[in-house]
Amino acid sequence: MPDLPPRQITAPWVLRFVQDRHHRDGIHLDADSAWEFRVLGGLVERVRRAAKSYLLLEKNGYAAEGRVLVRSALEHAVTAQWAYLVVGGISRLEVSLLAKRHEYAGSNQPGDEDWNDLLKDLEDRIPRHGADSARRAAALPKFTGKDGILADLDRTGYFKKAFVVLSRVNHVSDEAVTDYFVEVDDQTFVADSPESRFEDDVFHTLATACCLASWLMARLEGNEREVRAARSQHLLWRLDTHLPSERRRFAAETE
């Protein structure tokens, strides 16, 4: 795990990302980046809003519950990096998003003709594998697991450890038993603000997710000033440099 910069160093960066003041006059994209932004931009914005939501929850005594949002921010930021930096990744993300939309629509199908037409339209929009019209093109790998996105980009093992901590609130765990009650003079009370034993680590993970998303957005916009800002935070800003060159979309880039 990399050395963690103190919170007082990373906090201004997170606040800067959340406030997003340099986009007050809109988002400026090159024509070549329009499709990439259409696929990736929402993932970046979810990171931003998750970070803002976590800060609000933490301020009001809900830091433990806010870890669910940090987990979401991490998943969206790392997935967006994988899609942008791996050869064919954006196309695979688009296939996944369209397929999930089709699956969701199908699960709510009322059975009328108009709904069937919608499903047919969604199905037709999912890219196919070469000339094989019956086979969908490749989608994203799973996020977790041995061959998942997280393992693929997690060169140091930092994200694996962070994901374990974040998931302890997302899933049923021993923390549900130990976090919410306190004993005082043999009397049990509900804890007003459960103690967060991983506060600094969680905030560092959130700052890292913000940095990954900010760097990616700056690349889509061709904003070199923001690229330099993301690279100057002593946080991870890109996750592909350890991959084999044949898998890297920007194989000539070393940092």
ABEGO torsion letter per residue (X at the ends): XBBBBBAAAAAAAAAAAAAGAAAAAEBBBBAAAAAAAAAAAAAAAAAAAAAAAAAAAAAAGAAAAAAAAAAAAAAAAAAAAAAAABBGAAAAAAAAAAAAAAAAAAAABAGBAAAAAAAAAAAAABBBBEABAABBBBBBBBABEAABAAAAABAAGAAAAAAAAAAAAABBBAAAAAAABBBBGGBBBBBABBBBAAAAAAAAAAAAAAAAAAAAAAAAAGBAAAAAAAAAAGBBABAAAABBAAABABAABAX
